[in-house]
Structures are given as C-alpha cells and as structure tokens.
Amino acid sequence: MNVLSILDLSKKDIEEILDLAMRMKRGDERRKFLEDKNIAMIFEKQSTRTRVSFEVAMRDLGGYAIYLNKNDIQLGRGESVPDTARVLSRYVDGIVVRAFEHKMVEEM
C-alpha cells in the first residue's frame, strides 16, 4: 500500500491506526508488527526528529531502518527516482521519503 497523503486512507483506516496506536501506547499491544522487515529512509531534506522517530519505531516494532541521505545514493545524478525505487523495492519492505518537493515522493 502506498500512502502519499492522509487522503489515501479511509476513515476506517485512520480509526484502526489510532486505535492500535492507543493500545500500543498503553502497553496492551506488544507484538513486533515489523519483525524481520526493513525500510529504506531516503532523506533529501535533513530532519533529526523524523530520522530518529522512524529508526526508534522500526526497532521497537522489530524491524530495521536503513538511512540514506542524498549524498549516499545516486538519486538525481546518475539514477532516476523511478529506477531508485525499483532497485530498493527488491531489497526492502518499504521506503520512507523526506523530500523538498512532493513530486519526488510521487515519482518514488
């Protein structure tokens, strides 16, 4: 499932997400939802809070986050955004993008 905007989610989806978040926050839900899952985090735009929150969340949920800043990959200088997405999708279970323009997120 690709979520580019809150508008991509139904009311039911949002209610289920918030309900699960509340159960997890209270400690009622302890499953490792992302056990053995990996995400690539592509940061064109730097952000300490976004990076740390995703890395901690992935670890707490049993997964692993791979941080890739714009200097780590060939994005935009030798490899197109769609090519990068295709290659990464072979190796990771999800991609998180923090970009300057929403168009880049849509291309990804």
N, C-alpha and C positions, 0 to 999 in steps of 0.2 A: 504494500500500500504506500503510495506517495502522498505525503501531506505537505503541501506548499503554503497552505493558508488554513486558518481556523474554519473557513467556509468549506473546506474539503471534508469536514466532519459533520455528521448528523447530530441532532440534538441528543439522540440516544447514545451515540459515540461519546459525546462530551460528558454526559451524565455518568456513563460507565467508567470513564477515565477518572473523573473526580471522585466517584465512589471508591474505586480501587486505591486512589491516592490517599484518601482519608483512612481507609483500613490499614494501609501500609504505614502511614504516619503514626497511628495508634499502636502499631505493633501486632495487629490482628492477622496480618498477611505477611508471611516470611519467605514465600517461595522465591527462588532465583529465576525470575522470568527470562533473563537473558543469558542463562548458563551456557557456556561454550559458544557464545555469539561474539562477533567482532564488528565494530563500526569504525569507519574512517571519518575523521573530522577534518574537513578542509576549511582552513581559515585564511581567506583572502584579507579579511578585516580582523585585526587583533582584538581579543577580548579575554581578559583574565577570568571574569566571572563565568562566562559561557563555557570556556575550556574546562575550568575546574569543576563546574557543576556537572557537565557531561562525563568527565573522567570519574568523578566520585560516584555518580549514579550508575554508570556501567559496572564499576567494581562492586558496588553494593548489590546490584542485581545479577551478579555472577558472570558478567561479560568483560570485554576488554576494549578499550578505545585507543585508536592509533591517531595521533595528532600529526597533521600535515599542514605546514604553513606554506604560503605562496612561494617561498624560496626552496622548499623541499621537493617540489614536483615541477613538472614541465608545463603546467597549466598555462595556456596562453602564449607560450614560447616554445613551440615545437609539438605540442599535443593539444588538440582541441578539447573543449569542455565535454562534448559527447563521447569522444574517444576515452578520455579520462574516466568518465562514468562507466563506460562499458568494461574497461580493464579492471577498475576497482570492484565492480559488481561480481566479478569472477572470484574474488578473494575475500570479500567482506559481506556481512549480512545486512548492512545498512550504511548510508552515507549521510552525514550531517554537514551542512554548508553554511558558513557565515561569510557573506559576500557584500560588496559595496552596492551591487545592483541586483534586483530581484530577477532580472533577465538571466543572469548566470545560474541562479538556482533553478529556474525553469528549464534551461538547457541541460543541466545536470540530470 
